[in-house]
Amino acid sequence: MRLRDEDTVRGQETAQTLFDVYVSALDHALREEGVGDISVGKKMRKLGEALYGRMTAYEGPLRQGDAEALAQALARNVYGADAAEHAGALARYALAARTGLGAQDFNAVLARPAWGRRLESHERPSFHRHGARSTRSARA
Amino acid sequence: MLKHLFKTRPGGRIGDDLYALAVAQARNPAFYTRLGVEDRIDARSNSTPCTSCCW
């Protein structure tokens, strides 16, 4: 999203390139798990549908900064339950990552994306104050 | 001409580099230990593509 949000040809192309690399890595991963030529296409299509479903489910809440809606979507997709213990923390991580990436310029995103390294385990009010991280403190 | 043929495409390298960064981030053990993400291909693939594409 951060790359597409750049809204330049370079941003769009980079987003597409990253997506292509991801898809080919997934193909390799399936083959490494022993999935054969014939069924790999079917499995890829399933994973692709799952990915698009998730991207659609997450994009709205991410853009709106809606931690609660994002937590619900993550609970369903990641934890397979309507309510999950860690979904809120994961949602806050994702929103902080988005804030961090949004504060960086494009080249900094490419070199050292500031999605944050520390993942909270419990409520940590101080975490939010560090939502927009400086590039210096952010680790890729 | 040969130089042109063997030139690395900058676009391709950016994709590989970013993907490597995204995977490194998605492999942060805290996702699986503290945040309870299951270590399965379809659960893991939430953190990898999402780290790379969603946010």
Backbone of each chain as ProteinMPNN parsed JSONL, in Angstrom:
{"seq_chain_A": "MRLRDEDTVRGQETAQTLFDVYVSALDHALREEGVGDISVGKKMRKLGEALYGRMTAYEGPLRQGDAEALAQALARNVYGADAAEHAGALARYALAARTGLGAQDFNAVLARPAWGRRLESHERPSFHRHGARSTRSARA", "coords_chain_A": {"N_chain_A": [[0.824, -1.197, 0.0], [1.916, 1.213, 0.807], [3.774, 1.629, -1.228], [2.168, 1.795, -3.499], [0.7, 3.979, -2.78], [2.437, 5.965, -3.225], [1.92, 6.901, -5.676], [3.181, 7.299, -8.141], [4.77, 6.498, -11.266], [7.049, 5.04, -10.73], [6.563, 4.181, -8.129], [4.274, 2.552, -8.519], [5.322, 0.636, -10.245], [7.3, -0.485, -8.657], [5.757, -1.589, -6.627], [4.38, -3.514, -8.11], [6.515, -5.093, -8.991], [7.496, -6.083, -6.565], [5.292, -7.554, -5.786], [5.252, -9.479, -7.826], [7.662, -10.823, -7.294], [7.023, -11.883, -4.831], [4.92, -13.648, -5.554], [6.296, -15.472, -7.172], [8.051, -16.482, -5.312], [6.306, -17.779, -3.634], [5.372, -19.785, -5.297], [7.766, -21.232, -5.589], [8.02, -22.033, -2.9], [5.834, -23.719, -2.553], [6.502, -25.753, -4.308], [8.776, -26.668, -3.063], [7.622, -27.794, -0.889], [6.774, -30.033, -2.0], [4.694, -30.037, -3.784], [3.284, -30.916, -6.841], [3.73, -30.279, -10.441], [1.19, -30.299, -11.614], [-0.755, -29.801, -9.631], [0.158, -27.443, -8.58], [-0.666, -25.078, -9.774], [-3.356, -24.943, -9.122], [-3.233, -24.743, -6.349], [-1.853, -22.347, -6.131], [-3.737, -20.637, -7.171], [-5.685, -20.762, -5.225], [-4.293, -19.723, -2.99], [-3.795, -17.226, -3.991], [-6.383, -16.178, -4.225], [-7.001, -16.109, -1.53], [-5.142, -14.256, -0.692], [-5.957, -11.905, -2.064], [-8.44, -11.598, -0.932], [-7.738, -11.024, 1.684], [-6.23, -8.704, 1.361], [-8.245, -7.004, 0.514], [-9.884, -7.053, 2.758], [-8.267, -5.876, 4.683], [-7.449, -3.413, 3.702], [-9.321, -1.217, 3.813], [-9.814, -0.74, 6.707], [-7.116, -0.209, 7.348], [-6.564, 2.116, 5.895], [-8.401, 3.821, 7.055], [-7.481, 3.878, 9.588], [-8.663, 2.277, 11.458], [-8.544, 0.517, 14.129], [-10.089, -1.371, 15.445], [-11.788, -2.599, 13.515], [-9.81, -3.623, 11.876], [-8.584, -5.405, 13.605], [-10.653, -7.243, 13.854], [-10.793, -8.295, 11.246], [-8.253, -9.401, 11.061], [-8.417, -11.275, 13.083], [-10.224, -13.118, 12.024], [-8.845, -13.975, 9.71], [-6.14, -14.557, 10.373], [-6.16, -15.853, 12.828], [-8.342, -17.432, 12.71], [-10.763, -17.093, 14.084], [-13.559, -15.317, 15.485], [-13.074, -13.601, 17.555], [-9.974, -12.89, 18.836], [-7.275, -13.32, 21.015], [-4.81, -12.01, 20.489], [-5.296, -10.371, 18.357], [-5.825, -7.63, 18.484], [-3.371, -6.51, 19.241], [-1.828, -7.202, 17.037], [-3.139, -5.748, 15.087], [-2.624, -3.152, 15.959], [0.102, -3.125, 15.65], [0.24, -3.292, 12.836], [-0.963, -0.893, 12.063], [0.779, 0.936, 13.207], [3.032, 0.318, 11.737], [2.212, 1.161, 9.246], [1.948, 3.888, 9.679], [4.607, 4.459, 10.263], [5.882, 3.827, 7.817], [4.607, 5.629, 6.175], [5.656, 8.002, 7.023], [8.139, 8.028, 6.019], [10.364, 8.885, 3.298], [10.212, 7.867, -0.175], [12.618, 6.56, -1.071], [13.807, 5.901, 1.337], [11.979, 4.075, 2.314], [12.442, 1.983, 0.556], [15.048, 1.32, 1.245], [15.267, 0.993, 4.078], [12.696, -0.032, 5.426], [10.383, 1.333, 7.693], [8.75, -0.38, 9.454], [8.774, -1.098, 11.987], [10.185, -2.86, 14.684], [9.762, -3.863, 17.145], [7.414, -5.87, 18.671], [4.441, -5.71, 20.365], [3.354, -7.384, 23.354], [1.519, -7.113, 25.319], [-0.865, -4.658, 26.446], [0.53, -1.639, 25.813], [0.869, 1.465, 26.502], [2.897, 3.271, 25.86], [3.849, 2.449, 23.462], [2.287, 3.523, 21.447], [2.963, 6.173, 21.375], [5.241, 6.048, 20.04], [4.524, 5.567, 17.537], [4.896, 6.955, 15.018], [7.778, 6.49, 13.841], [11.18, 7.548, 13.928], [13.53, 7.432, 11.245], [15.919, 6.732, 12.201], [15.622, 5.261, 14.566], [14.189, 3.191, 13.646], [14.121, -0.18, 12.608], [14.866, -2.439, 10.024]], "CA_chain_A": [[0.0, 0.0, 0.0], [2.796, 2.378, 0.883], [4.392, 1.832, -2.537], [1.127, 2.262, -4.425], [0.293, 5.319, -2.347], [3.398, 6.939, -3.753], [1.184, 7.444, -6.812], [4.055, 7.647, -9.256], [5.049, 5.312, -12.076], [8.063, 4.274, -10.016], [5.889, 3.543, -7.0], [3.414, 1.478, -9.032], [6.176, -0.427, -10.791], [7.962, -1.157, -7.54], [4.735, -2.411, -5.977], [4.127, -4.659, -8.987], [7.712, -5.948, -8.969], [7.513, -6.767, -5.272], [4.218, -8.539, -5.833], [5.699, -10.57, -8.704], [8.678, -11.594, -6.578], [6.298, -12.636, -3.808], [4.189, -14.748, -6.189], [7.219, -16.515, -7.617], [8.58, -17.123, -4.102], [5.251, -18.673, -3.154], [5.432, -20.919, -6.216], [8.932, -22.024, -5.167], [7.763, -22.611, -1.581], [4.924, -24.854, -2.739], [7.258, -26.846, -4.939], [9.657, -27.22, -2.036], [6.804, -28.643, -0.022], [6.497, -31.258, -2.732], [3.509, -29.928, -4.638], [3.711, -31.184, -8.214], [3.387, -29.358, -11.529], [-0.231, -30.264, -11.949], [-1.582, -29.161, -8.609], [0.705, -26.168, -8.085], [-1.501, -23.991, -10.287], [-4.589, -24.907, -8.339], [-2.89, -24.238, -5.016], [-1.508, -20.932, -6.273], [-4.974, -19.878, -7.355], [-6.322, -20.695, -3.895], [-3.549, -18.785, -2.152], [-4.006, -15.912, -4.59], [-7.709, -15.716, -3.815], [-6.914, -15.798, -0.105], [-4.387, -13.012, -0.563], [-6.781, -10.777, -2.488], [-9.469, -11.453, 0.091], [-7.137, -10.363, 2.846], [-5.886, -7.326, 1.0], [-9.492, -6.243, 0.508], [-10.38, -6.936, 4.132], [-7.387, -5.036, 5.508], [-7.149, -2.09, 3.14], [-10.217, -0.185, 4.352], [-9.438, -0.384, 8.078], [-5.775, 0.382, 7.396], [-6.646, 3.504, 5.41], [-9.165, 4.632, 8.003], [-6.862, 3.803, 10.906], [-9.672, 1.665, 12.322], [-7.875, -0.62, 14.781], [-11.05, -2.399, 15.838], [-12.184, -3.338, 12.309], [-8.633, -4.365, 11.414], [-8.421, -6.532, 14.536], [-11.667, -8.258, 13.515], [-10.382, -8.946, 9.999], [-7.07, -10.214, 11.364], [-8.866, -12.405, 13.902], [-10.815, -14.113, 11.117], [-7.904, -14.507, 8.723], [-4.895, -15.075, 10.926], [-6.382, -16.731, 13.974], [-9.477, -18.306, 12.437], [-11.804, -16.937, 15.102], [-14.12, -13.972, 15.428], [-12.359, -12.798, 18.543], [-8.728, -13.563, 19.162], [-6.535, -12.634, 22.067], [-3.709, -11.157, 20.035], [-5.639, -9.651, 17.133], [-5.712, -6.191, 18.735], [-1.953, -6.157, 19.222], [-1.371, -7.318, 15.651], [-3.723, -4.608, 14.371], [-1.882, -1.937, 16.338], [1.407, -3.227, 14.98], [0.069, -2.98, 11.411], [-1.238, 0.539, 11.915], [2.027, 1.646, 13.516], [3.916, 0.104, 10.588], [1.733, 2.019, 8.162], [2.337, 5.253, 10.04], [6.063, 4.545, 10.121], [6.224, 3.829, 6.391], [4.072, 6.858, 5.598], [6.493, 9.137, 7.42], [9.423, 7.933, 5.313], [10.271, 9.147, 1.861], [10.181, 6.634, -0.963], [13.905, 5.862, -1.077], [14.023, 5.344, 2.679], [11.128, 2.878, 2.395], [13.117, 0.912, -0.181], [16.306, 0.942, 1.883], [15.039, 0.546, 5.463], [11.29, 0.231, 5.745], [10.203, 1.552, 9.14], [7.509, -0.974, 9.951], [8.893, -1.321, 13.427], [10.736, -4.165, 14.991], [9.241, -4.359, 18.413], [6.016, -6.266, 18.644], [3.973, -5.699, 21.746], [2.648, -8.581, 23.788], [0.396, -6.66, 26.143], [-1.15, -3.231, 26.266], [1.668, -0.792, 26.171], [0.513, 2.802, 26.041], [4.04, 4.005, 25.325], [4.067, 2.011, 22.089], [1.587, 4.409, 20.519], [3.689, 7.44, 21.243], [6.337, 5.834, 19.095], [3.918, 5.13, 16.287], [5.646, 7.506, 13.887], [9.166, 6.351, 14.247], [12.188, 8.194, 13.093], [14.264, 6.412, 10.488], [17.089, 6.353, 12.96], [15.31, 4.225, 15.535], [13.487, 2.076, 13.016], [14.989, -1.234, 12.071], [14.143, -3.193, 8.994]], "C_chain_A": [[0.865, 1.257, 0.0], [3.395, 2.689, -0.495], [3.368, 2.373, -3.524], [0.714, 3.686, -4.081], [1.247, 6.401, -2.842], [2.791, 7.632, -4.974], [2.091, 8.002, -7.905], [4.276, 6.361, -10.041], [6.035, 4.421, -11.329], [7.448, 3.511, -8.831], [5.053, 2.355, -7.451], [4.259, 0.303, -9.515], [6.858, -1.206, -9.676], [6.98, -2.073, -6.824], [4.477, -3.679, -6.786], [5.295, -5.642, -8.953], [7.772, -6.751, -7.681], [6.458, -7.873, -5.245], [4.634, -9.749, -6.676], [6.73, -11.454, -8.01], [8.002, -12.462, -5.524], [5.605, -13.862, -4.423], [5.153, -15.854, -6.617], [7.855, -17.221, -6.419], [7.578, -18.129, -3.544], [5.226, -19.952, -3.988], [6.594, -21.849, -5.837], [8.652, -22.745, -3.853], [6.849, -23.829, -1.7], [5.663, -26.042, -3.33], [8.205, -27.489, -3.938], [8.89, -28.114, -1.076], [6.366, -29.906, -0.749], [5.239, -31.228, -3.579], [3.951, -30.051, -6.1], [3.218, -30.162, -9.222], [1.885, -29.189, -11.719], [-1.046, -29.523, -10.896], [-1.064, -27.801, -8.155], [-0.142, -24.972, -8.555], [-2.765, -23.813, -9.464], [-4.33, -24.311, -6.954], [-2.565, -22.748, -5.07], [-2.772, -20.101, -6.413], [-5.694, -19.703, -6.021], [-5.625, -19.667, -3.011], [-3.724, -17.355, -2.663], [-5.351, -15.321, -4.194], [-7.698, -15.306, -2.346], [-6.204, -14.468, 0.1], [-5.244, -11.805, -0.936], [-7.896, -10.519, -1.482], [-8.947, -10.681, 1.29], [-6.799, -8.923, 2.542], [-7.137, -6.454, 1.029], [-9.989, -6.011, 1.933], [-9.561, -5.947, 4.963], [-7.288, -3.598, 5.01], [-8.006, -0.972, 3.735], [-9.834, 0.234, 5.765], [-8.049, 0.245, 8.18], [-5.825, 1.842, 6.973], [-7.361, 4.393, 6.409], [-8.531, 4.662, 9.386], [-7.806, 3.179, 11.924], [-9.118, 0.375, 12.943], [-8.857, -1.746, 15.096], [-11.464, -3.262, 14.641], [-11.018, -4.18, 11.796], [-8.415, -5.598, 12.296], [-9.428, -7.636, 14.215], [-11.268, -9.035, 12.263], [-9.184, -9.862, 10.235], [-7.472, -11.451, 12.167], [-9.419, -13.506, 13.0], [-9.755, -14.783, 10.248], [-6.667, -15.151, 9.318], [-5.171, -16.122, 11.981], [-7.584, -17.663, 13.785], [-10.55, -18.258, 13.505], [-12.334, -15.52, 15.038], [-13.458, -13.039, 16.433], [-11.092, -13.553, 18.907], [-7.909, -12.675, 20.077], [-5.529, -11.609, 21.528], [-4.052, -10.281, 18.844], [-5.485, -8.141, 17.302], [-4.266, -5.724, 18.655], [-1.404, -6.197, 17.803], [-1.894, -6.139, 14.818], [-2.969, -3.323, 14.698], [-0.492, -1.944, 15.721], [1.286, -2.783, 13.524], [-0.161, -1.485, 11.204], [0.011, 1.366, 12.211], [3.005, 1.515, 12.351], [3.52, 1.042, 9.449], [2.094, 3.481, 8.431], [3.833, 5.456, 9.824], [6.483, 4.658, 8.662], [5.771, 5.128, 5.734], [4.939, 8.07, 5.9], [7.836, 9.135, 6.681], [9.279, 8.373, 3.868], [10.514, 7.83, 1.113], [11.497, 5.855, -0.903], [14.23, 5.235, 0.279], [13.194, 4.089, 2.867], [11.835, 1.71, 1.716], [14.339, 0.404, 0.579], [16.087, 0.332, 3.27], [13.603, 0.815, 5.867], [11.054, 0.264, 7.261], [8.907, 0.937, 9.635], [7.621, -1.364, 11.406], [9.34, -2.728, 13.719], [10.081, -4.756, 16.232], [7.772, -4.709, 18.272], [5.54, -6.37, 20.08], [3.292, -7.014, 22.092], [1.432, -8.201, 24.618], [0.138, -5.201, 25.807], [0.077, -2.444, 26.699], [1.406, 0.602, 25.652], [1.687, 3.519, 25.379], [4.297, 3.643, 23.861], [3.475, 3.008, 21.106], [2.312, 5.724, 20.312], [4.834, 7.299, 20.243], [5.832, 5.391, 17.737], [4.645, 5.644, 15.064], [7.108, 7.511, 14.294], [10.097, 7.133, 13.354], [12.95, 7.09, 12.371], [15.441, 5.896, 11.298], [16.771, 5.173, 13.885], [14.656, 3.005, 14.881], [14.48, 1.079, 12.454], [14.195, -2.047, 11.078], [13.931, -4.609, 9.438]], "O_chain_A": [[0.587, 2.227, -0.705], [3.511, 3.851, -0.883], [3.656, 3.292, -4.291], [0.417, 4.493, -4.962], [0.912, 7.585, -2.873], [3.099, 8.786, -5.269], [1.804, 9.036, -8.509], [4.003, 5.267, -9.546], [5.879, 3.201, -11.296], [7.778, 2.353, -8.579], [5.108, 1.283, -6.848], [3.96, -0.858, -9.237], [6.979, -2.43, -9.74], [7.323, -3.197, -6.457], [4.367, -4.773, -6.231], [5.101, -6.856, -8.894], [8.061, -7.948, -7.695], [6.7, -8.973, -4.749], [4.4, -10.894, -6.292], [6.683, -12.679, -8.121], [8.357, -13.627, -5.343], [5.69, -14.968, -3.888], [4.859, -17.037, -6.443], [8.164, -18.411, -6.489], [7.954, -19.191, -3.048], [5.078, -21.053, -3.458], [6.441, -23.068, -5.77], [8.996, -23.917, -3.695], [7.061, -24.842, -1.034], [5.476, -27.183, -2.91], [8.413, -28.702, -3.958], [9.436, -29.068, -0.522], [5.67, -30.749, -0.181], [4.768, -32.268, -4.04], [4.879, -29.369, -6.535], [2.4, -29.297, -8.908], [1.385, -28.089, -11.953], [-1.917, -28.718, -11.225], [-1.754, -27.082, -7.432], [-0.309, -23.991, -7.83], [-3.184, -22.697, -9.154], [-5.101, -23.489, -6.459], [-2.944, -21.983, -4.183], [-2.877, -19.008, -5.856], [-6.239, -18.64, -5.728], [-6.275, -18.846, -2.364], [-3.792, -16.404, -1.885], [-5.459, -14.138, -3.873], [-8.296, -14.301, -1.96], [-6.597, -13.659, 0.941], [-5.261, -10.804, -0.219], [-8.252, -9.371, -1.214], [-9.621, -9.807, 1.834], [-7.045, -8.028, 3.351], [-7.105, -5.318, 1.501], [-10.452, -4.923, 2.274], [-10.097, -5.267, 5.837], [-7.07, -2.676, 5.795], [-7.494, 0.082, 4.113], [-9.561, 1.408, 6.015], [-7.828, 1.132, 9.006], [-5.211, 2.703, 7.604], [-6.999, 5.554, 6.602], [-8.991, 5.393, 10.264], [-7.758, 3.509, 13.109], [-9.214, -0.705, 12.36], [-8.508, -2.925, 15.026], [-11.491, -4.489, 14.73], [-11.209, -5.306, 11.338], [-8.104, -6.683, 11.805], [-9.103, -8.821, 14.292], [-11.384, -10.259, 12.212], [-9.11, -10.959, 9.682], [-6.935, -12.538, 11.957], [-9.118, -14.685, 13.191], [-9.764, -16.001, 10.07], [-6.196, -16.175, 8.824], [-4.504, -17.155, 12.032], [-7.816, -18.565, 14.591], [-11.181, -19.273, 13.8], [-11.633, -14.615, 14.585], [-13.304, -11.843, 16.186], [-11.146, -14.734, 19.251], [-7.863, -11.454, 19.927], [-5.416, -10.496, 22.043], [-3.204, -9.529, 18.363], [-5.063, -7.451, 16.374], [-3.97, -4.679, 18.076], [-0.616, -5.338, 17.409], [-1.189, -5.606, 13.961], [-2.709, -2.506, 13.815], [0.027, -0.902, 15.321], [2.103, -2.007, 13.029], [0.386, -0.889, 10.276], [0.27, 2.372, 11.55], [3.715, 2.462, 12.012], [4.37, 1.634, 8.783], [2.493, 4.212, 7.524], [4.271, 6.471, 9.282], [7.331, 5.479, 8.311], [6.447, 5.664, 4.856], [4.96, 9.039, 5.141], [8.574, 10.12, 6.716], [8.205, 8.251, 3.278], [10.955, 6.834, 1.686], [11.495, 4.64, -0.709], [14.849, 4.173, 0.353], [13.644, 3.139, 3.506], [11.834, 0.59, 2.226], [14.636, -0.791, 0.563], [16.652, -0.712, 3.595], [13.324, 1.784, 6.573], [11.461, -0.634, 7.998], [8.053, 1.639, 10.176], [6.678, -1.895, 11.992], [8.911, -3.678, 13.063], [9.88, -5.965, 16.348], [6.981, -3.896, 17.792], [6.163, -7.036, 20.907], [2.722, -7.676, 21.224], [0.424, -8.908, 24.607], [0.835, -4.598, 24.991], [0.575, -2.588, 27.816], [1.686, 0.897, 24.491], [1.492, 4.29, 24.44], [4.885, 4.425, 23.113], [4.068, 3.306, 20.069], [2.283, 6.31, 19.23], [5.325, 8.279, 19.682], [6.592, 4.909, 16.897], [4.978, 4.869, 14.167], [7.592, 8.406, 14.988], [9.825, 7.346, 12.173], [13.004, 5.952, 12.837], [15.9, 4.77, 11.107], [17.541, 4.217, 13.98], [14.58, 1.932, 15.478], [15.522, 1.437, 11.906], [13.007, -2.309, 11.267], [13.34, -5.404, 8.707]]}, "seq_chain_B": "MLKHLFKTRPGGRIGDDLYALAVAQARNPAFYTRLGVEDRIDARSNSTPCTSCCW", "coords_chain_B": {"N_chain_B": [[27.034, -3.701, -26.569], [26.884, -6.264, -25.412], [27.237, -5.532, -22.83], [24.903, -4.238, -22.369], [23.141, -6.336, -22.553], [23.762, -7.898, -20.327], [23.3, -6.293, -18.262], [22.133, -5.647, -15.019], [18.735, -5.567, -14.176], [17.441, -2.779, -12.699], [14.881, -2.588, -11.596], [14.094, -5.231, -11.08], [15.919, -5.968, -9.123], [15.252, -4.276, -7.018], [12.767, -5.311, -6.351], [13.502, -7.883, -5.404], [15.141, -7.166, -3.247], [13.381, -5.731, -1.59], [11.538, -7.707, -1.084], [13.102, -9.514, 0.348], [13.565, -7.972, 2.63], [10.94, -7.783, 3.57], [10.353, -10.451, 4.11], [12.229, -10.97, 6.086], [11.231, -9.335, 8.078], [8.724, -10.512, 8.444], [9.517, -12.867, 9.511], [10.103, -12.351, 12.067], [10.363, -13.628, 15.195], [8.568, -12.948, 17.183], [5.994, -12.635, 16.141], [5.06, -15.209, 16.095], [5.604, -16.293, 18.574], [4.837, -14.43, 20.622], [2.563, -13.19, 19.558], [1.029, -15.225, 18.721], [0.626, -16.193, 16.073], [0.032, -18.817, 13.875], [2.449, -21.185, 12.756], [2.082, -21.85, 9.918], [1.773, -22.324, 6.351], [-0.336, -20.791, 5.294], [-1.001, -19.142, 7.381], [1.366, -17.871, 8.029], [1.681, -16.61, 5.616], [0.129, -14.464, 5.918], [1.636, -12.596, 7.227], [3.843, -12.211, 5.526], [3.005, -11.375, 2.726], [1.414, -9.336, 3.558], [3.06, -7.72, 4.965], [4.607, -7.031, 2.824], [2.797, -6.14, 0.793], [0.333, -5.202, 1.828], [0.615, -3.32, 3.979]], "CA_chain_B": [[25.823, -4.489, -26.705], [26.878, -7.299, -24.378], [27.077, -4.852, -21.552], [23.479, -3.968, -22.248], [22.47, -7.621, -22.333], [24.007, -8.45, -18.997], [23.021, -5.281, -17.252], [21.064, -6.076, -14.106], [17.603, -4.644, -14.236], [17.289, -2.211, -11.369], [13.539, -2.879, -11.102], [14.094, -6.582, -10.547], [16.679, -6.029, -7.871], [14.467, -3.611, -5.976], [11.757, -6.279, -5.924], [14.156, -8.917, -4.591], [15.609, -6.573, -1.987], [12.221, -5.429, -0.746], [10.947, -8.969, -0.661], [13.967, -10.039, 1.403], [13.283, -7.189, 3.835], [9.608, -8.145, 4.058], [10.429, -11.798, 4.684], [12.962, -10.859, 7.348], [10.301, -8.763, 9.047], [7.664, -11.492, 8.715], [10.087, -13.971, 10.289], [10.307, -11.932, 13.444], [9.755, -14.702, 15.997], [7.512, -12.44, 18.066], [4.689, -12.896, 15.529], [4.657, -16.591, 16.346], [5.692, -16.615, 19.994], [4.039, -13.541, 21.477], [1.271, -12.83, 18.974], [0.249, -16.439, 18.497], [0.349, -16.547, 14.68], [0.452, -20.198, 13.678], [3.523, -21.322, 11.787], [1.606, -22.613, 8.762], [2.015, -21.498, 5.158], [-1.38, -19.802, 5.063], [-0.991, -18.158, 8.467], [2.586, -17.097, 7.804], [1.569, -15.774, 4.437], [-0.485, -13.205, 6.292], [2.629, -11.59, 7.57], [4.744, -11.872, 4.42], [2.466, -10.46, 1.718], [0.845, -8.147, 4.16], [4.17, -6.827, 5.214], [5.098, -6.468, 1.562], [1.824, -5.474, -0.072], [-0.826, -4.559, 2.454], [0.909, -2.086, 4.691]], "C_chain_B": [[25.737, -5.577, -25.632], [26.646, -6.707, -23.002], [25.59, -4.624, -21.281], [22.714, -5.251, -21.897], [22.595, -8.106, -20.897], [23.77, -7.459, -17.875], [21.923, -5.803, -16.318], [19.935, -5.052, -14.173], [17.354, -4.086, -12.845], [15.922, -2.532, -10.759], [13.481, -4.234, -10.426], [14.82, -6.67, -9.223], [15.92, -5.373, -6.719], [13.411, -4.569, -5.436], [12.352, -7.337, -5.014], [14.565, -8.37, -3.234], [14.445, -6.309, -1.043], [11.582, -6.704, -0.221], [11.769, -9.577, 0.479], [13.73, -9.288, 2.716], [11.94, -7.588, 4.452], [9.627, -9.514, 4.722], [11.147, -11.755, 6.032], [12.036, -10.312, 8.435], [9.247, -9.798, 9.454], [8.191, -12.668, 9.536], [10.443, -13.57, 11.707], [9.593, -12.946, 14.349], [8.588, -14.222, 16.854], [6.117, -12.64, 17.475], [4.152, -14.257, 15.985], [4.699, -16.95, 17.829], [4.737, -15.742, 20.804], [2.659, -13.276, 20.909], [0.487, -14.042, 18.475], [-0.13, -16.746, 17.056], [0.861, -17.972, 14.467], [1.497, -20.287, 12.573], [3.096, -22.277, 10.666], [1.755, -21.719, 7.548], [0.924, -20.44, 4.999], [-1.501, -18.797, 6.204], [0.214, -17.25, 8.315], [2.39, -16.134, 6.66], [0.712, -14.544, 4.717], [0.579, -12.158, 6.553], [3.517, -11.239, 6.385], [4.103, -10.959, 3.373], [1.913, -9.205, 2.356], [1.934, -7.177, 4.494], [4.62, -6.211, 3.897], [4.042, -5.652, 0.822], [0.775, -4.672, 0.678], [-0.471, -3.296, 3.199], [2.249, -1.537, 4.397]], "O_chain_B": [[24.688, -5.794, -25.025], [25.973, -7.28, -22.145], [25.094, -4.784, -20.166], [21.792, -5.256, -21.081], [21.652, -8.655, -20.327], [24.006, -7.747, -16.702], [20.911, -6.334, -16.775], [20.162, -3.843, -14.219], [17.085, -4.842, -11.912], [15.812, -2.727, -9.548], [12.906, -4.383, -9.348], [14.382, -7.368, -8.309], [15.945, -5.859, -5.588], [13.181, -4.639, -4.228], [11.78, -7.658, -3.971], [14.367, -9.013, -2.203], [14.509, -6.621, 0.146], [11.145, -6.774, 0.927], [11.213, -10.09, 1.45], [13.697, -9.895, 3.787], [11.809, -7.716, 5.669], [9.0, -9.719, 5.761], [10.738, -12.411, 6.991], [12.062, -10.777, 9.574], [8.919, -9.946, 10.631], [7.418, -13.381, 10.177], [11.018, -14.358, 12.459], [8.374, -13.102, 14.278], [7.714, -15.012, 17.21], [5.152, -12.799, 18.223], [2.957, -14.426, 16.226], [3.936, -17.798, 18.292], [3.926, -16.251, 21.579], [1.689, -13.149, 21.656], [-0.583, -13.902, 17.883], [-1.094, -17.473, 16.816], [1.991, -18.293, 14.836], [1.437, -19.557, 11.584], [3.666, -23.355, 10.49], [1.853, -20.499, 7.68], [1.218, -19.31, 4.61], [-2.049, -17.712, 6.013], [0.115, -16.03, 8.45], [2.856, -14.995, 6.7], [0.579, -13.673, 3.856], [0.451, -10.999, 6.16], [3.912, -10.082, 6.243], [4.609, -9.86, 3.145], [1.942, -8.131, 1.756], [1.779, -5.965, 4.338], [4.971, -5.033, 3.839], [4.35, -4.59, 0.281], [0.368, -3.599, 0.233], [-1.172, -2.291, 3.076], [2.621, -0.495, 4.936]]}, "name": "protein", "num_of_chains": 2, "seq": "MRLRDEDTVRGQETAQTLFDVYVSALDHALREEGVGDISVGKKMRKLGEALYGRMTAYEGPLRQGDAEALAQALARNVYGADAAEHAGALARYALAARTGLGAQDFNAVLARPAWGRRLESHERPSFHRHGARSTRSARAMLKHLFKTRPGGRIGDDLYALAVAQARNPAFYTRLGVEDRIDARSNSTPCTSCCW"}
